[in-house]
Amino acid sequence: MKSVRFLRVFLCVLAAVLAVPAVLYLAGGCAKKEEKGIAVWEQMDPEEQKLLDARIAVFQKTHPDVPITRLHFETELLRTQYQTAALAGGGPALVFGPSDQIGPFSVMKLVRPLDELFGAAFFAQFIEGSLDTLDGHIYAVPDQVGNHLALAYNKKFVKRPPATSDELIAFAKQNTVDENHDGVTDRYGLVFNAVEPFWLVPFLGGFGGWVMDKNNNPTLDSPAMTKALAFVRDLRIKYRVMPTECDYQQAETLFKEGKAAMIINGPWSWGGYISAGIDVGLTPIPRMSETGLWPTPMVSSKGYSVNVNCPEKKLPIVKELVDFLTSTENQVESATKIKMLPARKAAAESLLARGDPFLETSLAQVKLGRRMPVVPEMRAIWDSMRPSYQNVLNNEITPQEAANKMQKAAVEAITKMKE
């Protein structure tokens, strides 16, 4: 693991020289000198952030002597900033995010194993599939399960959800319109974050592929990957049902403003569409017409991990806060208000008894998905996929060339990681 040791040293030096703001953000974090405060770094969407702020306020009513601060990052920035801060001996007490960040964090020993801190009886209250383990340890307490993509549609424009990928394209073409005939598209048929390969993976599965084999070796140079890349490229370039440039924020804005008929996004976003006044429906991403297979969005949990630098004397109050934030009551509230599937058994049983059709569709999509690998190799695969994926969408290389480049880059990155 020479590269891991090198990375730790390199990032420590980088942090010291550049004085990265996150490293300096120690008030309320886990710097050794810090006494009372608890800092929480997260990558939540706005609706989740509102709920978290409200829960922190409730917690502080009974713990007025424990200042709690929340700092938001986008997902990738959260990972790099946390790594830098924790490697330098600081960082927040708690870091919240998807389970795939657990791999690199645990390998670099930046988060605590939580088995002993919380105990088996505590984790027995959670749905087994919501607990990601690595080398036999649990590194995060989940407040939700799924973290999966599905197709949301505006019922004003789409009267029934598409059942196949051919219908998805047809409905998207019907709803890509220049209403005032000025040569500018006023509404797009389909939008999603076309920057991150996380949104490509469902289609990879729909063509029969996956990102790695059972031994964690990348399997990106495959006919399935070539077809998945071509499918997404064609949505943008051939059918022109998506904007030329479409990142996460642009997709969100277009759908919330009624300027997009359909969007592929996750449960963290659905409550925001309802709040924006959209008459939104939810359906699994349609079955691929060519293969007859369902697309396979990655399924994972999101939760709270404890910084390895957190002093022992602070752990009891940190544990109490995590227990509160992930409680059954709060998970039922999240499911009711923003349609997140709960990770607690009691919360899931309560919600299923109510027969919420939105949550039932979300659960159906989860069953069609595949578990996100939490091994460190997944991080290398994500980073290796992104550049070539963008090259394809910009029509700079062919899908087959991109699949080959992804595979080569992933193999090299994983090899270096294990040296």
matplotlib code that plots the C-alpha trace (Angstrom):
import matplotlib.pyplot as plt

x = [0.0, 2.8, 0.6, -1.8, 1.1, 2.4, -1.0, -1.3, 2.0, 1.4, -2.0, -0.6, 2.1, -0.4, -2.7, 0.1, 1.5, -1.8, -3.7, -6.8, -9.9, -11.4, -8.4, -8.5, -12.2, -11.5, -14.0, -16.5, -14.4, -12.0, -8.8, -7.1, -7.3, -11.1, -13.3, -17.1, -18.4, -19.5, -19.1, -21.0, -19.8, -22.4, -23.3, -27.1, -29.6, -31.4, -34.5, -32.3, -30.3, -33.5, -34.5, -31.0, -30.9, -34.3, -33.1, -29.9, -32.0, -34.1, -31.0, -29.5, -32.5, -31.5, -27.8, -27.3, -23.7, -22.8, -22.5, -23.2, -22.1, -23.0, -20.9, -22.1, -20.0, -20.8, -20.1, -16.6, -15.4, -16.7, -14.5, -11.3, -11.8, -12.5, -9.5, -7.2, -8.6, -8.5, -5.0, -3.9, -5.3, -8.5, -11.8, -15.4, -16.6, -19.1, -19.0, -22.2, -22.4, -22.9, -21.4, -18.8, -16.7, -16.3, -13.8, -11.1, -11.8, -11.4, -8.3, -6.6, -7.9, -9.8, -13.0, -13.7, -15.1, -18.5, -19.2, -17.9, -19.0, -22.6, -22.8, -24.7, -28.0, -28.0, -27.3, -29.9, -32.5, -31.5, -32.5, -29.6, -29.1, -28.6, -25.4, -22.3, -19.5, -15.8, -13.4, -16.1, -16.7, -19.5, -18.2, -21.5, -24.9, -27.4, -30.4, -31.7, -31.3, -31.5, -29.6, -30.8, -31.8, -35.3, -37.3, -39.5, -41.9, -44.1, -47.7, -48.6, -46.5, -46.3, -49.6, -48.3, -44.7, -42.7, -42.4, -39.4, -36.3, -37.9, -40.9, -38.5, -37.0, -40.3, -41.8, -38.7, -38.8, -42.5, -41.7, -38.6, -40.2, -39.5, -42.8, -42.3, -40.4, -37.4, -34.9, -34.3, -35.5, -38.0, -38.6, -36.5, -37.9, -35.3, -32.6, -30.2, -26.7, -24.6, -21.3, -21.1, -20.9, -23.2, -26.0, -24.5, -24.4, -28.2, -27.9, -24.7, -26.7, -29.6, -27.2, -26.0, -22.8, -21.4, -18.5, -16.4, -16.3, -16.6, -12.9, -13.2, -11.5, -12.9, -15.0, -15.5, -14.2, -17.3, -19.9, -22.4, -20.4, -20.0, -23.8, -24.6, -22.2, -23.8, -27.3, -26.6, -24.6, -27.5, -30.0, -27.9, -26.6, -28.8, -32.3, -31.4, -33.8, -31.2, -29.4, -25.9, -24.5, -26.4, -24.9, -26.7, -27.8, -29.0, -31.1, -32.7, -33.5, -35.0, -37.3, -38.4, -39.2, -41.3, -38.8, -38.1, -40.7, -38.7, -35.6, -33.5, -32.6, -32.5, -34.8, -32.9, -34.4, -38.1, -39.4, -38.0, -40.0, -43.2, -42.3, -41.7, -45.3, -44.6, -47.3, -44.6, -44.9, -42.2, -41.4, -38.5, -36.1, -37.7, -36.7, -34.2, -35.9, -32.9, -32.1, -35.3, -33.3, -34.1, -31.5, -29.7, -29.1, -26.6, -28.3, -26.6, -27.1, -26.1, -25.1, -22.8, -19.2, -17.1, -13.8, -10.8, -9.4, -12.5, -11.3, -12.4, -14.1, -16.3, -17.5, -20.5, -22.1, -21.3, -22.9, -26.0, -26.3, -26.0, -28.6, -30.9, -30.3, -30.9, -33.9, -37.0, -39.0, -36.7, -36.5, -40.3, -40.3, -37.8, -39.7, -43.0, -41.6, -38.9, -39.6, -36.4, -36.6, -35.7, -32.9, -34.5, -36.8, -39.4, -39.6, -39.9, -42.7, -44.6, -44.4, -45.3, -48.4, -49.5, -49.4, -47.5, -47.5, -44.4, -42.4, -43.7, -42.4, -39.1, -38.8, -39.6, -36.7, -34.4, -35.3, -34.3, -30.9, -27.6, -25.7, -22.9, -19.5, -18.0, -14.5, -11.7, -11.5, -14.8, -13.3, -10.6, -13.3, -15.4, -12.4, -11.4, -14.8, -15.5, -13.0, -13.8, -17.5, -17.3, -15.2, -18.0, -20.7, -18.7, -18.4, -14.6, -14.1, -16.2, -18.0, -15.7, -12.6, -13.9, -14.7, -11.1, -9.6, -11.8, -10.6, -7.0, -7.2, -9.0, -6.5, -3.6, -5.2, -6.0, -2.5, -0.9, -3.3, -2.2, 1.6]
y = [0.0, 2.3, 4.6, 5.1, 6.1, 8.4, 9.9, 10.5, 12.3, 14.2, 15.5, 16.5, 18.6, 20.0, 21.0, 22.7, 24.6, 25.7, 26.2, 24.6, 26.2, 23.0, 22.1, 25.4, 24.8, 23.3, 25.1, 22.4, 19.7, 17.1, 18.9, 17.6, 21.0, 21.3, 20.6, 20.7, 21.5, 19.0, 19.8, 17.9, 17.9, 16.8, 16.6, 16.8, 18.3, 21.5, 19.7, 17.3, 20.2, 21.9, 18.8, 18.4, 22.0, 21.5, 18.3, 20.0, 22.7, 20.2, 18.4, 21.6, 22.4, 19.5, 20.1, 23.9, 23.5, 21.5, 23.9, 22.0, 23.4, 22.1, 22.7, 21.7, 20.4, 18.9, 15.1, 15.1, 18.1, 16.7, 13.6, 15.5, 18.1, 15.6, 13.4, 16.5, 17.7, 14.3, 13.4, 16.7, 15.6, 17.7, 17.7, 17.4, 15.0, 13.6, 13.2, 12.3, 10.8, 7.8, 4.5, 4.5, 7.0, 4.5, 2.5, 5.1, 6.6, 3.2, 2.2, 5.5, 5.0, 8.3, 7.0, 4.8, 1.3, 1.7, -1.8, -1.4, 2.2, 1.5, -2.3, -5.1, -4.4, -0.9, -2.1, -4.9, -2.1, -1.4, -3.2, -5.6, -4.3, -0.7, -1.6, -1.6, -3.6, -3.6, -6.1, -7.1, -3.6, -1.1, 2.5, 4.5, 4.7, 5.1, 7.4, 6.1, 3.3, 3.3, 6.4, 5.2, 6.8, 6.6, 8.4, 11.3, 12.9, 16.0, 14.8, 18.0, 16.9, 13.1, 11.5, 8.0, 6.9, 5.3, 1.5, 1.0, 3.0, 3.4, 5.1, 7.1, 8.5, 9.0, 10.9, 13.0, 14.0, 14.9, 17.1, 18.9, 22.0, 25.5, 27.0, 30.5, 29.4, 31.6, 28.8, 28.2, 25.1, 26.1, 22.7, 19.5, 16.1, 14.6, 15.9, 14.4, 15.0, 14.1, 14.9, 12.1, 8.5, 7.5, 8.5, 6.3, 3.1, 2.3, 2.0, -0.1, -2.6, -2.3, -3.5, -6.4, -4.9, -3.9, -1.9, -4.8, -8.5, -10.5, -10.1, -6.3, -6.1, -3.4, -4.6, -1.4, -2.4, -4.3, -4.3, -3.2, -0.2, 0.8, 0.5, 2.5, 5.3, 5.4, 5.5, 8.5, 10.2, 9.8, 11.3, 14.5, 14.6, 12.4, 13.0, 16.4, 15.8, 17.0, 20.3, 20.4, 20.9, 19.4, 19.2, 18.4, 21.9, 22.7, 19.5, 20.3, 23.9, 23.0, 20.3, 22.5, 25.4, 23.2, 23.4, 19.7, 16.9, 14.1, 13.8, 10.9, 11.6, 10.2, 10.2, 13.1, 15.4, 14.2, 16.2, 19.3, 18.8, 18.4, 21.6, 23.4, 22.7, 20.1, 17.4, 14.7, 11.0, 8.4, 5.2, 2.9, 3.8, 2.1, -1.4, -1.3, -2.1, -3.8, -6.2, -6.4, -5.8, -3.3, -0.5, -1.1, 2.0, 1.6, 1.0, 2.1, 3.8, 7.2, 7.8, 9.3, 8.3, 9.3, 11.0, 8.9, 12.1, 12.6, 12.5, 9.6, 11.9, 13.4, 10.1, 9.7, 13.0, 12.3, 8.8, 10.4, 12.9, 10.1, 8.0, 11.0, 12.0, 8.5, 7.7, 6.0, 9.1, 11.2, 8.6, 8.4, 12.2, 12.1, 9.5, 11.4, 14.8, 14.1, 10.5, 8.9, 5.1, 4.5, 2.4, 1.6, -1.5, 0.1, 3.1, 0.9, -1.2, 2.0, 3.5, 0.3, 0.0, 3.4, 2.3, 5.4, 4.8, 7.1, 5.0, 1.8, 2.8, 3.8, 0.4, -1.2, 0.6, -0.4, -4.1, -3.6, -2.0, -3.5, -2.9, -0.3, -1.8, -0.1, -1.4, 1.1, 0.0, 1.7, 5.1, 4.4, 3.2, 6.3, 8.6, 6.5, 6.6, 10.4, 11.8, 9.4, 9.6, 13.3, 12.8, 10.7, 13.2, 15.9, 13.7, 13.7, 9.9, 6.9, 4.9, 1.9, 4.0, 5.4, 2.0, 0.9, 4.1, 3.7, 0.1, 1.0, 4.0, 1.9, -0.9, 1.5, 3.3, 0.2, -1.2, 1.9, 1.9, -1.6, -1.1]
z = [0.0, -0.8, -2.8, 0.1, 2.4, -0.3, -0.7, 3.1, 3.1, -0.1, 1.1, 4.5, 2.8, 0.4, 3.2, 5.2, 2.2, 0.6, 3.8, 2.3, 3.7, 4.8, 6.8, 8.6, 9.3, 12.7, 14.9, 15.9, 14.2, 15.6, 16.0, 19.1, 20.9, 20.2, 23.2, 22.7, 19.2, 16.6, 12.9, 10.3, 6.6, 4.1, 0.5, 0.9, -1.5, -0.3, 1.0, 3.0, 4.3, 5.6, 7.5, 9.0, 10.2, 11.9, 13.6, 14.8, 16.3, 18.1, 19.4, 20.6, 22.7, 25.0, 24.5, 24.5, 25.5, 22.4, 19.4, 16.1, 12.7, 9.3, 6.2, 2.7, -0.2, -3.5, -3.5, -5.1, -3.2, 0.1, -0.5, -1.4, 1.3, 4.0, 3.0, 3.1, 6.5, 8.2, 6.9, 8.5, 11.8, 11.7, 9.9, 11.2, 13.8, 11.3, 7.5, 5.7, 2.2, 0.0, 0.8, -2.0, -0.2, 2.6, 0.5, 0.3, 3.7, 5.4, 3.5, 4.5, 8.0, 8.1, 9.6, 12.6, 12.5, 14.2, 15.3, 18.8, 19.2, 18.5, 19.1, 17.5, 19.1, 17.6, 14.1, 14.4, 14.1, 10.5, 7.3, 6.6, 3.0, 4.3, 6.2, 4.0, 5.4, 4.4, 5.8, 8.3, 9.7, 9.4, 8.8, 8.5, 10.2, 7.4, 7.4, 4.1, 1.7, -2.0, -3.2, -6.6, -9.8, -11.3, -13.9, -12.7, -15.1, -15.2, -15.6, -17.4, -20.3, -20.0, -19.5, -18.9, -18.2, -21.0, -20.7, -23.0, -24.1, -27.5, -25.8, -23.7, -26.8, -28.5, -25.5, -25.2, -28.8, -28.5, -25.6, -27.0, -28.4, -29.6, -28.5, -29.9, -33.0, -32.3, -32.9, -29.2, -27.4, -24.7, -23.2, -23.3, -23.3, -20.9, -18.7, -16.2, -15.0, -18.0, -16.3, -13.8, -14.9, -12.0, -14.5, -17.2, -15.1, -15.3, -19.1, -18.8, -16.9, -19.4, -22.1, -19.9, -18.5, -15.1, -13.8, -12.2, -11.8, -8.6, -7.9, -8.2, -11.6, -13.9, -16.8, -18.7, -22.1, -23.1, -25.8, -23.2, -22.2, -25.9, -26.4, -23.2, -24.2, -27.7, -26.2, -24.0, -26.8, -29.2, -26.7, -26.9, -30.4, -32.6, -31.0, -29.4, -26.6, -24.0, -23.7, -25.3, -21.8, -18.9, -15.4, -12.3, -11.4, -14.9, -15.1, -11.7, -12.7, -16.0, -14.4, -11.5, -13.9, -16.1, -18.9, -19.0, -19.2, -17.7, -15.4, -14.2, -10.6, -7.1, -4.0, -2.5, -5.2, -5.5, -2.5, -4.1, -7.3, -5.3, -3.3, -6.6, -7.6, -10.2, -10.6, -10.6, -11.3, -10.7, -12.6, -13.0, -15.8, -18.8, -20.0, -22.9, -26.1, -27.7, -24.9, -22.9, -19.8, -17.1, -16.5, -13.2, -11.2, -8.4, -5.0, -1.8, 1.5, 2.7, 6.3, 8.9, 9.5, 12.5, 11.9, 13.2, 14.7, 16.9, 20.6, 22.7, 25.2, 22.5, 21.2, 23.6, 22.4, 18.8, 19.1, 20.7, 17.8, 15.2, 16.9, 17.0, 13.3, 12.1, 14.5, 13.3, 13.8, 11.7, 8.9, 8.7, 8.4, 5.6, 3.7, 4.1, 3.2, 0.6, -0.3, 0.9, 1.7, 5.3, 6.6, 10.0, 10.0, 12.2, 9.8, 6.8, 8.3, 9.3, 5.8, 3.9, 6.0, 4.8, 1.1, -0.3, -4.1, -4.5, -2.1, -3.5, -7.0, -5.4, -3.8, -7.1, -8.7, -5.9, -6.6, -10.2, -9.3, -8.3, -5.1, -5.4, -4.6, -1.6, -2.2, -2.9, -6.5, -7.2, -6.6, -9.2, -11.7, -11.2, -11.8, -14.9, -16.5, -16.3, -18.9, -21.7, -21.0, -21.5, -24.7, -26.1, -25.3, -26.9, -30.0, -29.7, -29.6, -30.4, -27.7, -28.4, -28.0, -24.8, -23.4, -24.1, -22.6, -19.4, -18.9, -19.4, -17.0, -14.4, -14.5, -14.2, -11.3, -9.4, -10.0, -8.6, -5.6, -4.7, -5.1]

ax = plt.figure().add_subplot(projection="3d")
ax.plot(x, y, z, "-o")
ax.set_aspect("equal")
plt.show()
